[in-house]
Amino acid sequence: MRWYVSIGAVLVAGLLAGGDVAGVAAPGPGYQPPSQLAEKESTPSLDVELILAVDVSYSMDMDELAIQREGYAQALMSKEFLQALKAGPNGRISVTYFEWAASTDQKIIIPWRVIDGPESADAVAAEIMKTPIRRASRTSISGAIYFAIPLFDENPHRGLRRVIDISGDGPNNNGLPILGARDAALEKGIVINGLPIMVKEPSYSTMDIDNLDYYYEDCVIGGPGSFVVSIKDREKFKEAIRTKLLLEVADRMPQPRVVPTAEKEPRVSCTIGEKIWQDRWGR
């Protein structure tokens, strides 16, 4: 089931503010599997295993990349996040943070880390902030998902939920089709949430599209309780990141307006990015 909700209209646990919430799935190219996968715990000791997959494609300007970094770091250190963490059945989560662009370009910034209180949260936030900002070519959401799926096998700690959190400012235009990647994740019981960044007007020189939030809702996210938090105002960037992180950690959704989607055609073509790239650059 997917949720379609306005975060401006409903607060989650009295803590969330900002952003528009909507919503309601084989290792990819370039992924090098570890020589030995971690042995999982027999019973869950975490509330969630959370992968933060962050877009660093050239369509993101340096200011957006800096705000994005700061947004995740500040969200992890916020009083609201720590309250949501403490309220979970286990009171701890595990996080890994990687940057992505083309189908063969993914870089892990934070390997799996357990966050169980202010000290561990501050340590992860500090490590995110100290890493130099980079930019890279192309946008492969499918590549990010395929890269993320096997990362869960490397985490020695087992969570009650497994979530991939994807941020990006454009549609998939490189690598394998997005729907196959989404379905591969859903088949393994992984939930995908999205943070479409829509702070610039679409132009010919970029791969931005109208209704990127619809694209994420219909083509990217999936799984029980999956959702999208869209950023349409640069000033709301950090608030939206905090909202999304709180929703994922607390696993608590506001009462939504449910929209049937099972038989519905995507409102935005799931291959629109590939078509735009082909039309403009012919490769």
C-alpha positions as CSV (number, residue, x, y, z in Angstrom):
1,M,0.0,0.0,0.0
2,R,1.3,3.5,-0.8
3,W,0.6,6.6,1.2
4,Y,-0.4,10.0,-0.3
5,V,-0.2,12.6,2.5
6,S,0.6,16.3,2.9
7,I,3.1,16.8,5.7
8,G,1.9,20.4,5.9
9,A,-1.5,19.2,7.0
10,V,-0.5,16.4,9.4
11,L,2.3,16.1,11.9
12,V,3.9,12.8,12.8
13,A,4.0,12.2,16.6
14,G,3.9,16.0,17.1
15,L,7.5,16.3,15.9
16,L,7.5,16.7,12.1
17,A,7.3,19.9,10.1
18,G,8.0,21.0,6.6
19,G,8.0,19.2,3.2
20,D,5.2,17.6,1.2
21,V,4.8,14.0,2.0
22,A,3.3,11.6,-0.5
23,G,3.7,8.0,-1.3
24,V,2.0,5.2,-1.1
25,A,10.9,-2.6,-4.9
26,A,21.7,-9.2,-8.1
27,P,24.2,-6.6,-7.5
28,G,24.4,-3.8,-10.1
29,P,27.1,-2.9,-12.5
30,G,30.3,-1.8,-10.8
31,Y,29.5,-3.4,-7.4
32,Q,32.3,-5.4,-6.0
33,P,31.0,-7.9,-3.4
34,P,33.0,-8.5,-0.2
35,S,35.0,-11.7,0.0
36,Q,33.0,-12.7,3.0
37,L,29.5,-11.5,4.0
38,A,28.7,-10.7,7.6
39,E,27.0,-13.3,9.6
40,K,23.6,-12.0,10.6
41,E,22.2,-12.0,14.1
42,S,19.5,-14.6,14.6
43,T,17.0,-12.1,16.1
44,P,16.6,-8.4,15.3
45,S,18.4,-6.0,17.6
46,L,17.7,-2.9,15.5
47,D,14.5,-1.1,14.7
48,V,15.6,-0.4,11.1
49,E,18.5,-1.0,8.8
50,L,18.6,2.2,6.8
51,I,20.6,2.9,3.7
52,L,20.9,6.6,2.7
53,A,21.5,6.8,-1.0
54,V,22.4,10.4,-2.0
55,D,22.5,11.9,-5.5
56,V,25.7,13.7,-6.4
57,S,25.1,14.1,-10.2
58,Y,26.2,17.3,-12.0
59,S,22.6,18.5,-12.1
60,M,23.0,19.1,-8.3
61,D,24.8,22.4,-7.8
62,M,27.4,22.8,-5.1
63,D,25.1,24.7,-2.8
64,E,22.5,22.0,-3.0
65,L,25.1,19.3,-2.3
66,A,26.3,21.2,0.8
67,I,22.8,21.8,2.1
68,Q,22.0,18.1,1.5
69,R,25.0,17.0,3.5
70,E,24.2,19.5,6.3
71,G,20.6,18.3,6.3
72,Y,21.4,14.7,7.0
73,A,24.0,15.6,9.6
74,Q,21.7,18.0,11.5
75,A,18.8,15.6,11.3
76,L,20.8,12.9,13.0
77,M,21.8,15.2,15.8
78,S,18.3,16.7,16.3
79,K,16.3,16.3,19.5
80,E,13.4,15.0,17.4
81,F,15.5,12.3,15.9
82,L,16.9,11.2,19.2
83,Q,13.4,11.1,20.7
84,A,12.1,8.9,17.8
85,L,15.2,6.7,18.2
86,K,14.6,6.2,21.9
87,A,10.9,5.5,21.3
88,G,11.6,2.4,19.1
89,P,11.2,-1.1,20.5
90,N,15.0,-1.6,20.4
91,G,16.1,2.0,20.7
92,R,18.8,1.6,18.0
93,I,19.2,1.6,14.3
94,S,22.0,0.9,11.8
95,V,22.8,3.4,9.0
96,T,25.0,3.4,5.9
97,Y,25.4,6.4,3.7
98,F,26.6,6.4,0.1
99,E,26.7,8.8,-2.8
100,W,25.7,7.8,-6.4
101,A,25.6,9.1,-9.9
102,A,26.1,6.9,-13.0
103,S,25.3,3.2,-12.9
104,T,29.0,2.4,-12.1
105,D,29.5,5.3,-9.7
106,Q,28.7,4.6,-6.1
107,K,30.9,5.6,-3.2
108,I,30.3,4.6,0.4
109,I,30.9,7.5,2.8
110,I,29.7,5.9,6.0
111,P,29.8,2.0,6.2
112,W,27.3,0.4,8.5
113,R,27.2,2.1,11.9
114,V,24.9,1.5,14.8
115,I,23.2,4.6,16.2
116,D,21.9,4.2,19.7
117,G,22.1,7.7,21.3
118,P,23.6,11.2,21.0
119,E,27.2,10.1,21.0
120,S,26.9,7.6,18.1
121,A,24.6,10.0,16.2
122,D,27.1,12.9,16.6
123,A,29.9,10.7,15.4
124,V,28.1,9.7,12.2
125,A,27.0,13.3,11.5
126,A,30.6,14.5,12.0
127,E,31.9,11.9,9.5
128,I,29.3,12.9,6.9
129,M,30.3,16.6,7.2
130,K,34.1,16.0,7.0
131,T,34.0,14.1,3.7
132,P,34.8,16.4,0.7
133,I,31.9,17.2,-1.6
134,R,32.1,15.7,-5.1
135,R,30.0,15.7,-8.3
136,A,29.8,13.1,-11.0
137,S,28.0,12.5,-14.3
138,R,24.7,10.9,-15.2
139,T,21.8,9.8,-13.0
140,S,21.2,6.1,-12.3
141,I,18.6,5.5,-9.6
142,S,18.5,1.9,-10.7
143,G,22.3,1.6,-10.2
144,A,21.9,3.0,-6.7
145,I,19.2,0.5,-5.8
146,Y,21.1,-2.5,-7.3
147,F,24.2,-1.3,-5.3
148,A,22.2,-0.9,-2.1
149,I,20.5,-4.3,-2.1
150,P,23.5,-6.5,-1.2
151,L,24.7,-4.0,1.4
152,F,22.1,-5.4,3.8
153,D,24.0,-8.7,3.7
154,E,27.1,-7.0,4.9
155,N,25.4,-5.6,8.0
156,P,26.0,-8.0,11.0
157,H,23.0,-6.5,12.8
158,R,19.5,-7.5,11.9
159,G,16.7,-5.0,11.9
160,L,12.9,-5.2,12.1
161,R,12.8,-3.3,8.8
162,R,15.1,-2.7,5.9
163,V,14.8,0.6,4.1
164,I,16.6,2.3,1.1
165,D,16.2,6.1,1.2
166,I,16.9,7.7,-2.2
167,S,17.4,11.4,-2.8
168,G,17.7,12.9,-6.3
169,D,16.8,15.8,-8.6
170,G,16.1,13.9,-11.8
171,P,14.8,10.7,-13.3
172,N,16.8,7.6,-14.2
173,N,18.8,8.3,-17.4
174,N,21.6,5.7,-17.2
175,G,22.0,2.0,-16.5
176,L,19.1,-0.6,-16.2
177,P,15.4,0.4,-16.2
178,I,14.2,1.7,-12.8
179,L,11.2,-0.7,-12.5
180,G,13.3,-3.8,-12.6
181,A,15.6,-2.4,-9.8
182,R,12.6,-1.4,-7.7
183,D,11.0,-4.8,-8.1
184,A,14.3,-6.6,-7.2
185,A,14.3,-4.7,-3.8
186,L,10.6,-5.3,-3.1
187,E,11.1,-9.1,-3.7
188,K,13.6,-9.1,-0.8
189,G,11.2,-7.3,1.5
190,I,13.1,-4.0,1.3
191,V,11.1,-0.7,1.4
192,I,12.2,2.2,-0.8
193,N,11.4,5.8,0.1
194,G,12.2,8.9,-1.9
195,L,13.3,12.5,-1.6
196,P,12.8,14.2,-5.0
197,I,14.5,17.6,-5.1
198,M,12.5,20.1,-7.1
199,V,14.0,23.5,-6.3
200,K,14.9,24.5,-9.9
201,E,12.8,25.1,-12.9
202,P,13.3,22.4,-15.6
203,S,15.5,23.5,-18.4
204,Y,17.0,22.1,-21.6
205,S,20.5,22.1,-20.1
206,T,19.5,19.8,-17.2
207,M,17.6,16.6,-16.8
208,D,15.1,18.1,-14.4
209,I,11.4,17.3,-15.2
210,D,8.0,18.5,-14.2
211,N,6.3,16.4,-11.6
212,L,9.4,14.6,-10.4
213,D,7.4,13.8,-7.2
214,Y,4.9,11.8,-9.4
215,Y,7.8,10.0,-11.0
216,Y,9.2,9.0,-7.6
217,E,5.8,7.9,-6.4
218,D,4.9,5.8,-9.4
219,C,8.3,4.5,-10.5
220,V,10.8,4.6,-7.6
221,I,9.3,4.0,-4.2
222,G,7.7,0.8,-3.0
223,G,6.9,-1.5,-0.1
224,P,4.6,-1.3,2.9
225,G,4.2,2.3,4.1
226,S,6.6,3.7,1.5
227,F,6.5,7.5,1.0
228,V,7.9,10.5,-0.8
229,V,9.0,13.8,0.8
230,S,9.4,16.3,-2.0
231,I,11.5,19.4,-1.7
232,K,10.1,22.3,-3.7
233,D,11.6,25.2,-1.7
234,R,15.4,25.5,-1.1
235,E,14.6,27.0,2.3
236,K,12.8,23.8,3.3
237,F,15.7,21.5,2.3
238,K,16.9,20.6,5.8
239,E,13.4,20.4,7.2
240,A,12.4,17.9,4.5
241,I,15.4,15.7,5.2
242,R,14.6,15.7,8.9
243,T,11.0,14.9,8.2
244,K,11.9,11.9,6.1
245,L,14.4,10.5,8.5
246,L,12.0,10.8,11.4
247,L,9.3,8.9,9.5
248,E,11.7,6.1,8.7
249,V,13.1,5.8,12.2
250,A,9.8,6.1,14.0
251,D,7.9,3.8,11.5
252,R,4.8,5.9,12.3
253,M,2.7,7.3,9.5
254,P,0.0,10.0,9.9
255,Q,-3.5,9.1,8.9
256,P,-3.3,9.3,5.1
257,R,-5.6,9.9,2.2
258,V,-5.2,6.6,0.5
259,V,-5.3,6.6,-3.3
260,P,-5.8,3.3,-5.1
261,T,-2.8,2.6,-7.3
262,A,-2.7,-1.1,-8.0
263,E,-4.1,-0.9,-11.5
264,K,-3.1,2.7,-12.3
265,E,-0.7,3.6,-15.1
266,P,2.3,5.8,-14.0
267,R,1.4,9.5,-14.3
268,V,5.0,10.2,-15.6
269,S,6.7,7.7,-17.9
270,C,9.2,5.5,-16.0
271,T,11.6,5.8,-18.9
272,I,11.3,9.6,-19.3
273,G,14.9,10.2,-18.3
274,E,16.3,7.7,-20.8
275,K,14.1,9.2,-23.6
276,I,15.2,12.8,-22.8
277,W,18.8,11.8,-22.8
278,Q,18.4,9.9,-26.2
279,D,16.6,12.9,-27.7
280,R,19.2,15.5,-26.6
281,W,22.4,13.6,-26.9
282,G,21.6,10.5,-28.9
283,R,23.5,8.0,-26.8
